[in-house]
Structure formats: structure tokens, C-alpha cells
């Protein structure tokens, strides 16, 4: 529940600053009466928006892990760190997902710090998918989120339904974050709603 509400709040928050993308999603969902996986898969912009939301503003922003064996870690500039078996780790997903070297202009065409679903089109043109570009929004490895597809379906439905009924505009210019168990928009995704004609 926590991760899903966070994910949905962030998606609506980002879209409230991008009326152009709301209109694109509207075209995809206006005739959609059933939000099943097949229908949602065809909503390309909506899917890109969901992916980009989890990259830039992951609901769960660190992954707890424990080293199961003595491990040496080596950085690209050849610095080494020893991690004894049993060490508790927090993998910092929030900052990893904003790393310019991996997510920035040179690779995706857009700065890593901004919300831009089109970066996934650029990656797709290069033959890369979210399998190649891991954003850890649903974790990684053997503890990977088993609720991924249900969660995507739920948030896709909430966002699709909101876009179908309303045009929405953020009250605040910037989307600041607050973090507890999960991350959330600091203003609770405050927005003005206008009924679509
Ligand atoms: C849609 C929003 C969701 C997000 C962003 C999310 C994210 C995550 C993340 C990051 C993890 C940790 C994975 C790891 O440590 O590698 C996780 C684990 C988990 N999630 Fe989700 N999740 C979501 C929805 C759901 C739903 C809907 C369910 C169940 C119906 C669910 C069930 C679980 C369970 C049981 C685990 C623990 C798996 C394990 O430790 O083996 N999640 N989730």
C-alpha cells in the first residue's frame, strides 16, 4: 500500500507539471474501458511515464542488504573496499537513479535530474529497455518485488482514470520530496483540477 500510494502520488505530481503529456495519455486511454495488462501495454506514453516516475522518484529509495560472504568491491578508478560477511548495507537507489553518467544527456538525451519520459524512447531507439537500464524501482535480484505487475496495473488505472476525467495543474512550481518509509511529494501532490470537456 505504502509503495503503491507513493508511486501513484509521484506520477500525478509529475504529470501536473506536464499538461502536454496528460493530453498524450488522454488519447491513449479515452476509449479504454478495461484496464487489463494487454490494454495497458498498448498505452506507450503511460508506460514511459510510469517507468520514468520510478526512476526519478522511487517510492522505496534504498534497498537493505547483508553481505553473505567476505567481499571485495573495486571502483572504476581502482579503489578497493573490503566488506566482511554479515555487513549491513543500504543501497542508495534515489541517488543512483540520478547519476548523470548512467542516466544523463550522453546516454538518454536528457539530464538525469529532470522528469522526461521521452528518454525511454531514446533508449528504445538504441535497443535498450528497462532490463538494460536498471532503475531498481522494484528492487533487484532474488528479493525483487513480486507485486510489480499488480502495482503497475493499479497505478496505471489510477493515473489513466484521473487523466480521463481531469486536467490537473500543480499549485507549486517545484516537486520537492519528503522521505519516511517511502518517498512522497512534500506538498502531497497539491493541484488544481479542471473537468475535461
Ligand atoms: C506499485 C508499487 C510498488 C513498488 C514501487 C514496490 C517496490 C518494491 C521494492 C523496491 C521492493 C524491494 C525489492 C528488493 O529488495 O530488491 C519490494 C519488495 C516486495 N514487494 Fe513491492 N512494490 C510495489 C507494489 C507491491 C505490491 C502491489 C505487492 C503485493 C501485492 C508487493 C509485494 C512485495 C513483497 C512481498 C516484497 C518482498 C519481497 C522479498 O523480500 O522477497 N509490492 N517492492
Boltz pocket constraint, residues with backbone or C-beta under 6 A from the ligand:
constraints:
  - pocket:
      binder: B
      contacts: [[A, 1], [A, 3], [A, 4], [A, 7], [A, 59], [A, 60], [A, 63], [A, 64], [A, 136], [A, 137], [A, 138], [A, 139], [A, 140], [A, 141], [A, 142], [A, 143], [A, 144], [A, 145], [A, 146], [A, 147], [A, 148], [A, 150], [A, 151], [A, 152], [A, 155]]
      max_distance: 6.0
